[in-house]
Amino acid sequence: KVSNAANVIFLKRSMRPGFAGIENELLYDPKTMLLFGDAKASLTKVVSALKAL
């Protein structure tokens, strides 16, 4: 479960509601970090940065 994770990266293109129009309460969890942009491109950059550590 995501709620059990120590940290969460939430990939999102904008702050607009999704297709269903339902707000995701995970967005307001203090351990959630928002990363705006294209999910594939953003995740590729995150993985590259982590590999460089």
N, CA, C and O atoms as a MOPAC input file, in Angstrom:
PM7 MOZYME 1SCF
protein

 N      0.82500 1    -1.18500 1     0.00000 1
 C      0.00000 1     0.00000 1     0.00000 1
 C      0.86800 1     1.24600 1     0.00000 1
 O      1.88900 1     1.31300 1     0.68500 1
 N      0.44900 1     2.22000 1    -0.77100 1
 C      1.17400 1     3.48900 1    -0.83200 1
 C      1.15900 1     4.17800 1     0.52200 1
 O      2.12600 1     4.84900 1     0.88200 1
 N      0.09400 1     4.02800 1     1.26700 1
 C     -0.01400 1     4.69900 1     2.57100 1
 C      1.04300 1     4.20700 1     3.56300 1
 O      1.31800 1     4.88300 1     4.55300 1
 N      1.63400 1     3.04500 1     3.31000 1
 C      2.67300 1     2.50700 1     4.19000 1
 C      4.07800 1     2.94700 1     3.78900 1
 O      5.03500 1     2.67200 1     4.51300 1
 N      4.21800 1     3.61800 1     2.66100 1
 C      5.53400 1     4.03800 1     2.17300 1
 C      6.09000 1     5.18200 1     3.02200 1
 O      5.33800 1     5.98800 1     3.57000 1
 N      7.41200 1     5.23800 1     3.11900 1
 C      8.05600 1     6.32400 1     3.86300 1
 C      7.97400 1     7.63400 1     3.09600 1
 O      7.79100 1     8.69600 1     3.69100 1
 N      8.10800 1     7.56200 1     1.78000 1
 C      8.03500 1     8.73400 1     0.90200 1
 C      7.28600 1     8.35200 1    -0.36000 1
 O      7.34900 1     7.20800 1    -0.81000 1
 N      6.58000 1     9.31300 1    -0.92600 1
 C      5.79700 1     9.07400 1    -2.13800 1
 C      6.10600 1    10.18300 1    -3.14200 1
 O      6.08400 1    11.36300 1    -2.79400 1
 N      6.39200 1     9.80300 1    -4.38300 1
 C      6.53000 1    10.77200 1    -5.46800 1
 C      5.28300 1    10.63700 1    -6.32500 1
 O      5.01900 1     9.57400 1    -6.88800 1
 N      4.52500 1    11.70700 1    -6.42200 1
 C      3.26200 1    11.72100 1    -7.16000 1
 C      3.50700 1    12.45800 1    -8.47300 1
 O      3.76800 1    13.66100 1    -8.47100 1
 N      3.42400 1    11.74700 1    -9.58200 1
 C      3.64200 1    12.33800 1   -10.90400 1
 C      2.31900 1    12.87300 1   -11.43300 1
 O      1.31800 1    12.15800 1   -11.47100 1
 N      2.32700 1    14.13500 1   -11.83900 1
 C      1.08800 1    14.77500 1   -12.28400 1
 C      1.42200 1    15.85900 1   -13.30000 1
 O      2.42900 1    16.55400 1   -13.16300 1
 N      0.57900 1    16.00400 1   -14.32000 1
 C      0.82100 1    17.03300 1   -15.33500 1
 C      0.39600 1    18.41500 1   -14.86400 1
 O      0.99300 1    19.41500 1   -15.26300 1
 N     -0.63200 1    18.48300 1   -14.01700 1
 C     -1.11900 1    19.77500 1   -13.52100 1
 C     -1.89500 1    19.53000 1   -12.23000 1
 O     -2.03900 1    18.38700 1   -11.79600 1
 N     -2.38900 1    20.59500 1   -11.62300 1
 C     -3.19900 1    20.45100 1   -10.40900 1
 C     -4.68400 1    20.25100 1   -10.73000 1
 O     -5.50800 1    20.15900 1    -9.82000 1
 N     -5.02300 1    20.18500 1   -12.01100 1
 C     -6.42000 1    19.95400 1   -12.37800 1
 C     -6.83500 1    18.54500 1   -11.98000 1
 O     -5.99700 1    17.64600 1   -11.92900 1
 N     -8.13000 1    18.34000 1   -11.69400 1
 C     -8.59800 1    16.99300 1   -11.36200 1
 C     -8.41200 1    16.05100 1   -12.54900 1
 O     -8.37500 1    16.49200 1   -13.69800 1
 N     -8.29800 1    14.77600 1   -12.27200 1
 C     -8.12900 1    13.78000 1   -13.32300 1
 C     -9.40700 1    13.54100 1   -14.10200 1
 O    -10.39300 1    14.25700 1   -13.93200 1
 N     -9.38500 1    12.53500 1   -14.95500 1
 C    -10.50600 1    12.21500 1   -15.83400 1
 C    -11.80200 1    12.00600 1   -15.05400 1
 O    -12.85900 1    12.48200 1   -15.46800 1
 N    -11.72700 1    11.30000 1   -13.93600 1
 C    -12.92500 1    11.01100 1   -13.14000 1
 C    -13.36500 1    12.20900 1   -12.30300 1
 O    -14.47800 1    12.21900 1   -11.77700 1
 N    -12.50100 1    13.21800 1   -12.17400 1
 C    -12.84800 1    14.39500 1   -11.38900 1
 C    -12.80200 1    14.16500 1    -9.88900 1
 O    -13.32600 1    14.97100 1    -9.11900 1
 N    -12.18000 1    13.07400 1    -9.47000 1
 C    -12.10400 1    12.73000 1    -8.04700 1
 C    -10.75900 1    13.19600 1    -7.49100 1
 O     -9.71000 1    12.89500 1    -8.06000 1
 N    -10.79400 1    13.92100 1    -6.39500 1
 C     -9.57200 1    14.40900 1    -5.74700 1
 C     -8.87700 1    13.24000 1    -5.05300 1
 O     -9.53600 1    12.43500 1    -4.39400 1
 N     -7.57600 1    13.13900 1    -5.19100 1
 C     -6.80800 1    12.07000 1    -4.57100 1
 C     -6.26300 1    12.57600 1    -3.23800 1
 O     -5.46700 1    13.51500 1    -3.20800 1
 N     -6.68400 1    11.96600 1    -2.15000 1
 C     -6.26100 1    12.42000 1    -0.81600 1
 C     -4.76800 1    12.21700 1    -0.58500 1
 O     -4.20000 1    12.83200 1     0.31700 1
 N     -4.13100 1    11.37800 1    -1.37000 1
 C     -2.69100 1    11.17900 1    -1.25600 1
 C     -1.92600 1    12.47300 1    -1.54600 1
 O     -0.81500 1    12.66200 1    -1.05000 1
 N     -2.51600 1    13.35500 1    -2.34300 1
 C     -1.87700 1    14.64000 1    -2.66200 1
 C     -1.64400 1    15.48900 1    -1.41400 1
 O     -0.74900 1    16.33500 1    -1.40500 1
 N     -2.42400 1    15.27900 1    -0.37900 1
 C     -2.34900 1    16.10000 1     0.83200 1
 C     -1.58500 1    15.41500 1     1.96000 1
 O     -1.49200 1    15.95400 1     3.06300 1
 N     -1.03900 1    14.23700 1     1.69500 1
 C     -0.24800 1    13.51900 1     2.68900 1
 C      1.10600 1    14.22300 1     2.81700 1
 O      1.72800 1    14.51700 1     1.79600 1
 N      1.58100 1    14.50200 1     4.02700 1
 C      2.84600 1    15.23100 1     4.20600 1
 C      4.06700 1    14.51400 1     3.63100 1
 O      5.07700 1    15.16200 1     3.35500 1
 N      4.00200 1    13.21300 1     3.44700 1
 C      5.15100 1    12.49000 1     2.89200 1
 C      5.11700 1    12.41100 1     1.36200 1
 O      5.98200 1    11.78300 1     0.75000 1
 N      4.11800 1    13.04800 1     0.75000 1
 C      3.98000 1    13.04500 1    -0.70400 1
 C      4.66600 1    14.25500 1    -1.31600 1
 O      4.46300 1    15.38900 1    -0.88000 1
 N      5.48000 1    14.00000 1    -2.33000 1
 C      6.12900 1    15.06100 1    -3.09800 1
 C      5.53000 1    15.05900 1    -4.49300 1
 O      5.43900 1    14.00800 1    -5.12900 1
 N      5.12100 1    16.22300 1    -4.97300 1
 C      4.55500 1    16.33800 1    -6.31300 1
 C      5.65800 1    16.61200 1    -7.32100 1
 O      6.53500 1    17.44400 1    -7.08800 1
 N      5.60500 1    15.90700 1    -8.43800 1
 C      6.54500 1    16.12400 1    -9.52900 1
 C      5.71000 1    16.36800 1   -10.78000 1
 O      5.07100 1    15.45600 1   -11.30400 1
 N      5.72600 1    17.61200 1   -11.24800 1
 C      4.89600 1    17.99000 1   -12.38600 1
 C      5.62200 1    17.75500 1   -13.70000 1
 O      6.82500 1    17.99200 1   -13.81000 1
 N      4.87900 1    17.28800 1   -14.69200 1
 C      5.42700 1    17.08400 1   -16.02700 1
 C      4.99100 1    15.74700 1   -16.59400 1
 O      4.19500 1    15.03000 1   -15.98700 1
 N      5.51500 1    15.42100 1   -17.75200 1
 C      5.24600 1    14.14500 1   -18.40200 1
 C      5.80200 1    13.02000 1   -17.52800 1
 O      6.97300 1    13.05500 1   -17.15100 1
 N      4.98200 1    12.03200 1   -17.20500 1
 C      5.38600 1    10.98300 1   -16.26400 1
 C      6.59600 1    10.19500 1   -16.75600 1
 O      7.52100 1     9.94700 1   -15.98400 1
 N      6.60400 1     9.79900 1   -18.02100 1
 C      7.72100 1     8.99900 1   -18.53700 1
 C      9.03000 1     9.78000 1   -18.49800 1
 O     10.04800 1     9.27100 1   -18.02900 1
 N      9.00100 1    11.00500 1   -18.98700 1
 C     10.21500 1    11.82900 1   -18.99800 1
 C     10.67600 1    12.14200 1   -17.57900 1
 O     11.87200 1    12.09200 1   -17.29000 1
 N      9.74300 1    12.46100 1   -16.70000 1
 C     10.08800 1    12.79600 1   -15.31200 1
 C     10.67900 1    11.60100 1   -14.58900 1
 O     11.68200 1    11.73200 1   -13.88700 1
 N     10.06800 1    10.43700 1   -14.75400 1
 C     10.55100 1     9.23800 1   -14.07200 1
 C     11.91800 1     8.81500 1   -14.60500 1
 O     12.75600 1     8.32800 1   -13.84700 1
 N     12.14500 1     8.99700 1   -15.89600 1
 C     13.45200 1     8.70100 1   -16.48000 1
 C     14.52800 1     9.55900 1   -15.82700 1
 O     15.61700 1     9.06700 1   -15.53000 1
 N     14.23500 1    10.83100 1   -15.60200 1
 C     15.19100 1    11.73300 1   -14.95100 1
 C     15.42700 1    11.33800 1   -13.49300 1
 O     16.56000 1    11.38700 1   -13.01400 1
 N     14.36700 1    10.94900 1   -12.78900 1
 C     14.50000 1    10.53700 1   -11.38500 1
 C     15.37500 1     9.29200 1   -11.28900 1
 O     16.27400 1     9.22700 1   -10.45000 1
 N     15.11900 1     8.30600 1   -12.14200 1
 C     15.90100 1     7.06400 1   -12.12300 1
 C     17.36800 1     7.35200 1   -12.43800 1
 O     18.25700 1     6.79800 1   -11.79100 1
 N     17.62800 1     8.20200 1   -13.41200 1
 C     19.01100 1     8.56100 1   -13.75600 1
 C     19.71000 1     9.24100 1   -12.58500 1
 O     20.86900 1     8.94900 1   -12.29100 1
 N     19.00500 1    10.14200 1   -11.92200 1
 C     19.58400 1    10.84300 1   -10.77300 1
 C     19.88800 1     9.87600 1    -9.63300 1
 O     20.92700 1     9.99200 1    -8.98200 1
 N     18.99400 1     8.92800 1    -9.38800 1
 C     19.22100 1     7.95200 1    -8.32000 1
 C     20.38900 1     7.02400 1    -8.64500 1
 O     21.16400 1     6.66400 1    -7.75900 1
 N     20.51300 1     6.64100 1    -9.90000 1
 C     21.63200 1     5.78200 1   -10.30300 1
 C     22.96800 1     6.50000 1   -10.14600 1
 O     23.99400 1     5.86500 1    -9.90400 1
 N     22.95400 1     7.82400 1   -10.28200 1
 C     24.18500 1     8.60800 1   -10.16800 1
 C     24.65300 1     8.76300 1    -8.72400 1
 O     25.78700 1     9.18400 1    -8.49300 1
 N     23.81700 1     8.43800 1    -7.75800 1
 C     24.19100 1     8.58200 1    -6.34200 1
 C     25.24000 1     7.57600 1    -5.92600 1
 O     25.66100 1     7.56600 1    -4.77000 1

